[in-house]
Amino acid sequence: MTRLFRLLARVPLPWMQRLGAWLGWLVYGLSPSYRRRLKAHAGAAGFTRAQYRPAIGAAGAMVGELPWLWLRPAGESVLSRVRWHNEAVFEQAMDTKRGVILATPHIGSWEMCGQAIAERYGPVHGPLTVLFRPSRQAWLADLVATSRDRPGLKSLPTTLAGVRGLMRVLKAGGYTGVLPDQVPPKGQGVWAPFFGQPAYTITLLARLAQQTGAQVLMTWCERLPDAQFVIHFEPVDAAALYDKDATPEAAATAMNETLMRLIERLPGQYLWGYARYKQPRDEL
């Protein structure tokens, strides 16, 4: 599989996006369970088929991008494909030396988001430090580990020691990225409303903000035509997210409300097929 990915990494990225979009529609057509989940999630959130339909191909395009993003030659930059919106918000937050948490949801190309930010800002602010749990499948773990082995990116294990390391990074004025809508293992989240349904929501993001004083920025990489992207930054001002006296449920609800407002702007690039409302698994 790694050999196949290396071959696909040589294919021009626009071609891989188109192939991925086609595969996204193929999976949608052939998998009744996936199709039901995608339609149920988007429909329950109040979106019409016309609004969420582009997300079917976008999910496939995201997969088609991975070989190039993970295994392109080490010296090949992603920055020629990226534009920036509100980057001054990020730069000003970093200048305060209080630390920055990039809340990067399942919208657009979150993999491109991390790599582009690390490449542009790593030489200025040090590496983008993230928690990383290897995949249970050996071949995928090797591929993802390769993608993380790039200048400007630093991984810490998803352990108590890793979380403490992340707090030290933020207290020193560094920055990290967190997926706010990823279902965490049991014991690492709380149930909070998400488009009218209870969703098990990560508590780590709020804990990091409350214990380090770091600023949270909603950060997403919007996919444009012809393998181009634009990365957006917006401050998250929800009081409960920073309030040490707020309950975990209140902080998680505030984060979900911020995320829902963003999805309402880009429903065609959200990963509706993700099992957002599933029961959390036990940590191994």
Secondary structure, 3 states (H helix, E strand, C coil): CHHHHHHHCCCCHHHHHHHHHHHHHHHHHHCHHHHHHHHHHHHHCCCCHHHHCHHHHHHHHHHHHHHHHHHCCCCCCCHHHEEEECHHHHHHHHHCCCCEEEECCCEECHHHHHHHHHHHHHHHHCCEEEEECCCCCHHHHHHHHHHHCCCCEEEEECCHHHHHHHHHHHHCCCEEEECCCCCCCCCCEEEEEECCEEEEEECHHHHHHHHHCCEEEEEEEEEECCCEEEEEEEECCCHHHHCCCCCHHHHHHHHHHHHHHHHHHCHHHECCCCCCCCCCCCCC
